[in-house]
Amino acid sequence: MRTRARLLTATATAALLIGCVSGPAASKPDPDSGHRPGKPGKDGEQVLVFSKTAGFRHDSIPEGIATVKELGAAHGFTVDATEDAGAFTPGNLAKYDAVVWLSTTGDVLNEEQQSAFEKYVKDGGGYVGVHAAADTEYDWPFYGELAGAYFQSHPHIQPAKVDVEDHAHEATAHLGPTWDRTDEWYNYRSNPRTRARVLASLDESSYTGGTMNGDHPIAWCQEFEGGRSFYTGGGHTKESYAEPAFKQHLLGGIRYATGAVNADCRPEQGYTKLFDGSSVDGWKQAGPGSFELKDGTLTTVGGMGMLWYEAKEFGSYSLKLDWKMAGEAGDDNSGIFIGFPPSDDPWSAVDNGYEIQIDATDVPEKTTGSVYGFQSADIEARDKALNPPGQWNTYELRVEGEHLQIWLNGVKINDYTNTDPARSLAQGHIGIQNHGDSDRVAFRDIRVKELAEASGEPADRTGESAGPSGG
């Protein structure tokens, strides 16, 4: 919620603070954070680890099983482990929220067992593929699409740099821009980027033996035929399962697959970073509030204000950004402004543009996912898609002419068409709000993809505030 009183009493200094902090800590699943499609959420997820091999057998499998069990004990899910393909029956699989294929190799299921697993996924079951899971079931097309790519070859074990592309997914939210680690780095027969959300990729210049022409995904996720799929190419070595960062990576993938946390796992290509975590070039502060830049994240500090992208106005576009509320009660307050004219007065955005709200505790037309003061989100869909305070969420705001669509963690939660002659979505700037002293909301990875221009002429606006109106 915005109030002019909060603006007038806010701190009078504007600053951008630069420094360093560690990445966000892992948090325990929240029962209201949303669950996988097809089955209702419940406390205490159940996970099956499947490690049958019909080809090469990795000596790290025992360490992998022990690690998943350790993670389950620490984070509230139970774990069973088997190498018996007979476990793949409809009745038995229905007990589990996700199945971890831990360095499986070769043809490990018969046709009847394959059919049972296909039904399980289509009914909302989760899949986690670890390392040689990509070296499995080459003659089963469903499995290949679910895993995302098949193994082709690998060089010797060696250090490499991993470029982290997604900092909102729990499997990678704890990592910095690059992740230095040693493993056996797979090359794949195809690139999953067009059908899955790539979370991390290999820098082929940092090691020898990469064969994917500089675009080398190594971890990804996708929603697939009703279920959720996560794959990581790491985990060949025994040492992997003693690495805290890799264990957190694996935990995040499992929690996504079970539905304990949500993420936008739709494919993403063609976006340009407006804020890349290291610089606010092109951005300008309006109002007395400020933003603190630490560890690639912008966090609200002080009183009311707005950081807006001055370098360019946008017309038809898809805007994506990751955000997180800090407060345990979920009552922090912020938002994203779009479609407003340039001005050093943050109230110009209020009066001439639209705010997409971040505040899970306000009334429907002023809560997370709403077009503030104009249209509520689909609250049921929003609640299922929303991650709780302390965890990252991803918005997509798609503007085409006067039409605005809003996605939260890959789920469409609002569809709004502007009919106000004093406002226009078809032209304007982008900004993130600092609401006030007690509100702490963080932003990461603000990126945009310009779309084909929508028909119709944008409204003619002078860029000055016309006084309070709307929200």
Residue pairs with C-beta under 8 A, 6 or more apart in sequence:
1 333
1 359
1 362
1 366
2 304
2 350
2 355
2 372
2 435
2 471
4 347
4 468
6 303
6 304
6 435
6 436
7 287
7 288
7 303
7 304
7 346
7 347
9 303
10 287
10 288
10 289
10 302
10 303
10 304
10 305
10 436
10 437
11 288
11 289
11 302
11 303
11 437
12 288
12 303
13 288
13 290
13 302
14 285
14 287
14 288
14 289
14 290
14 305
15 290
15 301
15 302
16 280
16 285
16 290
16 291
16 292
16 293
17 290
17 291
17 292
17 293
17 294
17 301
18 293
18 294
19 292
19 293
19 294
20 294
20 295
21 294
21 295
21 297
22 295
23 173
23 174
23 175
23 176
23 295
24 173
24 174
24 324
24 390
24 392
25 174
26 75
26 170
26 174
26 248
26 251
26 252
27 388
27 390
27 391
28 75
28 76
29 45
29 75
29 76
29 255
29 260
29 261
30 387
30 388
31 41
31 43
32 383
32 388
33 260
33 261
33 262
33 386
33 387
33 388
33 391
34 41
34 259
34 261
34 262
34 383
34 384
34 385
34 386
34 387
34 409
35 41
35 42
35 258
35 259
35 260
35 384
36 97
36 124
36 125
36 126
36 227
36 228
36 257
36 258
36 259
37 124
37 223
37 226
37 227
37 228
37 259
38 122
38 123
38 124
38 125
38 226
38 227
39 97
39 123
39 124
39 259
41 259
43 76
44 76
44 77
44 78
45 76
45 77
45 78
45 97
45 98
45 258
45 259
45 260
46 77
46 78
46 79
46 80
46 95
46 96
46 97
47 68
47 72
47 77
47 78
47 79
47 80
47 96
47 97
47 98
47 99
47 100
47 254
47 258
48 79
48 80
48 81
48 82
48 87
48 93
48 95
48 96
48 98
48 99
48 100
49 64
49 65
49 68
49 69
49 79
49 80
49 81
49 82
49 99
49 100
49 102
50 81
50 82
50 83
50 87
50 99
50 100
50 101
50 102
50 104
50 108
51 61
51 64
51 65
51 81
51 82
51 83
51 101
51 102
51 103
51 104
52 82
52 83
52 84
52 85
52 104
52 108
53 61
53 83
53 103
53 104
53 105
53 106
53 108
53 132
54 105
54 106
54 107
54 108
55 105
55 106
55 135
56 105
56 132
56 135
57 105
58 103
58 131
58 132
58 236
59 238
60 103
60 235
60 236
60 237
60 238
60 240
60 241
61 102
61 103
63 238
63 240
63 241
63 242
64 102
64 103
64 130
64 235
64 241
65 81
65 102
66 241
67 241
67 247
67 250
68 79
68 81
68 100
68 102
68 250
68 254
69 79
69 81
71 77
71 247
71 250
71 251
71 254
72 78
72 79
75 251
75 255
77 97
77 254
77 258
77 260
80 96
85 108
85 109
85 110
85 113
86 113
87 93
88 109
88 113
88 114
88 116
88 117
89 113
89 116
90 116
90 119
90 120
93 99
93 116
93 117
93 120
93 125
94 120
94 123
96 125
97 125
97 126
97 257
97 258
97 259
98 125
98 126
98 127
98 128
98 228
98 254
98 257
98 258
99 117
99 120
99 125
99 126
99 127
99 128
100 128
100 130
100 254
101 127
101 128
101 129
101 130
101 133
101 136
101 147
102 130
102 131
102 133
102 235
103 130
103 131
103 132
103 133
103 235
103 236
104 132
104 133
104 135
104 136
105 132
105 135
105 136
106 135
106 136
106 137
107 136
107 137
107 138
107 139
107 140
108 136
108 137
109 117
109 137
109 140
114 137
114 140
114 142
114 143
117 125
117 143
118 142
120 227
121 127
121 146
121 224
121 225
121 226
121 227
122 225
122 226
122 227
123 226
123 227
124 226
124 227
124 259
125 227
126 227
126 228
126 229
126 230
126 256
126 257
126 258
126 259
127 146
127 147
127 224
127 227
127 228
127 229
127 230
127 257
128 229
128 230
128 231
128 250
128 253
128 254
128 257
129 147
129 148
129 229
129 230
129 231
129 232
130 231
130 232
130 234
130 235
130 250
131 184
131 186
131 232
131 233
131 234
131 235
131 236
132 151
132 236
133 147
133 231
134 147
134 148
134 149
134 150
134 151
134 186
134 188
134 231
134 233
135 150
135 151
136 143
136 147
137 143
137 144
138 144
138 150
144 150
145 195
145 224
146 224
146 225
146 227
146 229
147 229
147 231
148 192
148 195
148 196
148 220
148 222
148 229
148 231
149 188
149 189
149 190
149 191
149 192
149 217
149 231
150 188
150 189
150 190
151 186
151 187
151 188
151 189
152 186
152 187
152 188
152 189
152 211
153 186
153 187
153 211
154 184
154 185
154 186
154 187
154 209
155 184
155 185
155 207
155 208
155 209
155 210
156 184
156 209
157 182
157 183
157 184
157 236
157 237
158 182
158 185
158 207
158 208
158 209
159 180
159 181
159 182
159 206
159 207
160 180
160 181
160 182
160 183
160 185
160 202
160 203
160 206
160 207
161 178
161 179
161 180
161 202
161 203
161 206
161 207
162 178
162 179
162 180
162 181
162 200
162 201
162 202
162 203
162 218
163 177
163 178
163 200
163 201
163 202
163 203
164 172
164 175
164 176
164 177
164 178
164 179
164 199
164 200
165 172
165 198
165 199
165 200
165 201
166 172
166 197
166 198
166 199
166 200
166 263
166 445
167 173
167 175
167 296
167 322
167 392
167 444
167 445
168 263
168 264
168 322
168 392
168 393
168 394
168 444
168 445
169 197
169 199
169 221
169 252
169 256
169 263
169 265
169 392
170 251
170 252
170 253
170 255
170 256
170 261
170 263
170 391
170 392
171 199
171 219
171 221
171 230
171 232
171 248
171 249
171 250
171 251
171 252
171 253
171 256
172 199
172 200
172 219
172 249
172 252
173 252
173 391
173 392
174 245
174 248
174 249
174 252
175 200
175 245
175 249
176 295
176 296
177 277
177 296
178 203
179 200
179 245
181 234
181 240
181 243
181 245
181 246
182 237
182 239
183 233
183 234
183 235
183 236
183 237
183 240
184 236
184 237
185 202
185 207
185 209
185 210
185 218
185 233
186 218
186 233
187 209
187 210
187 211
187 212
187 216
188 212
188 217
191 212
191 215
191 217
192 198
192 217
192 220
192 222
192 231
193 215
193 217
193 220
193 267
193 269
194 267
194 269
195 222
195 267
196 217
196 220
196 221
196 222
196 229
196 265
196 267
197 220
197 221
197 222
197 263
197 264
197 265
197 266
197 267
197 268
198 217
198 219
198 220
198 268
199 219
199 220
199 221
200 217
200 218
200 219
201 215
201 216
201 217
201 218
202 210
202 212
202 216
202 217
202 218
204 210
204 212
204 214
204 216
210 216
218 232
218 233
218 234
219 230
219 231
219 232
219 233
219 234
219 249
219 253
220 230
220 231
220 265
221 228
221 229
221 230
221 231
221 253
221 256
221 263
221 265
222 228
222 229
222 265
222 266
222 267
223 229
223 265
223 266
223 410
228 256
228 257
228 259
228 265
229 257
230 253
230 254
230 256
230 257
231 253
232 249
232 250
232 253
234 240
234 246
234 249
235 241
235 246
235 250
240 246
241 247
252 261
255 261
256 262
256 263
256 265
261 387
261 391
262 384
262 385
262 386
262 387
262 393
262 409
262 410
262 411
263 394
263 409
263 410
264 320
264 394
264 396
264 407
264 409
264 410
265 410
266 410
268 320
270 449
271 318
271 320
271 447
271 448
271 449
272 447
272 448
272 449
273 445
273 446
273 447
274 282
274 283
274 309
274 430
274 446
274 447
274 448
275 283
275 298
275 321
275 443
275 444
275 445
275 446
276 296
276 445
277 295
277 296
277 297
277 444
277 445
278 296
280 291
280 293
280 298
280 307
281 311
282 309
282 310
282 311
282 312
283 307
283 308
283 309
283 310
283 311
284 307
284 308
284 310
284 344
285 291
285 305
285 306
285 307
286 305
286 306
286 307
286 308
286 343
286 344
286 345
286 346
286 348
286 349
286 431
287 303
287 304
287 305
287 306
287 345
287 346
287 434
288 302
288 303
288 304
288 305
289 300
289 301
289 302
289 303
289 304
289 305
289 306
289 434
289 435
289 436
290 300
290 301
290 302
290 305
290 434
291 298
291 299
291 300
291 301
291 307
291 432
291 434
292 298
292 299
292 300
292 301
296 444
297 442
297 443
297 444
298 307
298 432
298 442
298 443
298 444
299 326
299 440
299 441
299 442
299 443
300 334
300 433
300 434
300 435
300 439
300 440
300 441
300 442
301 434
302 434
302 437
303 434
303 436
303 437
304 346
304 434
304 435
304 436
305 346
305 433
305 434
306 337
306 346
306 349
306 431
306 432
306 433
306 434
307 431
307 432
307 434
308 337
308 340
308 349
308 429
308 430
308 431
308 432
309 429
309 430
309 431
310 342
310 429
312 429
313 342
313 427
313 428
313 429
314 338
314 399
314 427
314 428
314 429
314 430
314 448
314 450
315 399
315 426
315 427
315 450
315 453
315 454
315 458
316 399
316 400
316 401
316 426
316 450
316 451
316 452
316 453
316 454
317 398
317 399
317 448
317 449
317 450
317 451
318 396
318 397
318 398
318 399
318 448
318 449
318 451
319 336
319 338
319 395
319 396
319 397
319 398
319 399
319 430
319 446
319 447
319 448
320 394
320 395
320 396
320 397
320 445
320 446
320 447
320 448
320 449
321 336
321 394
321 395
321 432
321 443
321 444
321 445
321 446
321 447
322 392
322 393
322 394
322 395
322 443
322 444
322 445
323 334
323 358
323 392
323 393
323 394
323 395
323 441
323 442
323 443
323 444
324 389
324 390
324 391
324 392
324 393
324 441
324 442
324 444
325 332
325 334
325 358
325 360
325 389
325 390
325 440
325 441
326 332
326 389
326 390
326 440
326 441
326 442
327 389
327 439
327 440
328 389
328 390
329 361
329 389
330 360
330 361
330 388
330 389
331 359
331 360
331 361
332 358
332 359
332 389
332 435
332 439
332 440
332 441
333 358
333 359
333 362
333 435
333 436
333 439
333 441
334 358
334 359
334 432
334 433
334 434
334 435
334 439
334 441
335 355
335 356
335 357
335 358
335 359
335 372
335 432
335 433
335 435
336 355
336 356
336 358
336 395
336 397
336 430
336 431
336 432
336 433
337 349
337 350
337 353
337 354
337 355
337 356
337 429
337 430
337 431
337 432
337 433
338 353
338 354
338 356
338 397
338 399
338 404
338 425
338 428
338 429
338 430
338 431
339 352
339 353
339 354
339 399
339 418
339 423
339 424
339 425
339 426
339 427
339 428
339 429
340 348
340 349
340 352
340 353
340 354
340 428
340 429
340 431
341 348
341 352
341 353
341 428
341 429
341 461
341 462
341 463
341 464
342 429
342 463
343 349
343 463
343 464
343 465
345 465
346 431
346 433
347 465
347 468
348 463
348 464
348 465
349 355
349 429
349 431
350 465
350 468
350 470
350 471
351 465
351 466
351 467
351 468
351 469
351 470
352 422
352 423
352 428
352 461
352 465
352 466
353 423
353 428
353 429
354 371
354 372
354 374
354 404
354 418
354 423
354 425
355 371
355 372
355 373
355 433
355 471
356 369
356 370
356 371
356 372
356 395
356 397
356 406
357 366
357 367
357 368
357 369
357 370
357 371
357 372
358 368
358 441
359 366
359 367
359 368
360 367
360 368
360 386
360 389
361 367
364 370
364 376
364 377
364 379
365 372
365 373
365 374
365 375
365 376
366 372
366 373
366 471
367 376
367 377
367 379
367 382
368 377
368 382
368 386
368 408
369 376
369 377
369 378
369 382
369 386
369 406
369 408
369 413
369 414
370 376
370 377
370 414
371 404
371 406
371 414
371 416
372 471
373 470
373 471
374 416
374 470
374 471
375 414
375 416
376 414
377 406
377 408
377 413
377 414
378 412
378 413
378 414
381 411
381 412
381 413
382 408
382 411
382 413
384 411
385 408
385 409
385 410
385 411
385 413
386 393
386 408
386 409
387 393
387 409
392 444
393 408
393 409
394 407
394 408
394 409
394 410
395 406
395 407
395 408
396 405
396 406
396 407
397 404
397 405
397 406
398 404
398 405
398 406
398 407
398 451
399 425
399 426
400 451
400 454
401 425
401 426
401 454
401 455
401 456
402 417
402 418
402 419
402 424
402 425
402 426
402 456
403 415
403 416
403 417
403 418
403 425
403 454
404 414
404 415
404 416
404 417
404 418
404 425
405 412
405 414
405 415
405 416
406 412
406 413
406 414
406 415
406 416
407 413
418 424
418 425
420 470
421 459
422 466
422 469
423 459
423 470
424 458
424 459
424 461
426 454
426 456
426 457
426 458
426 459
427 458
427 459
427 461
430 446
430 448
432 443
432 446
435 441
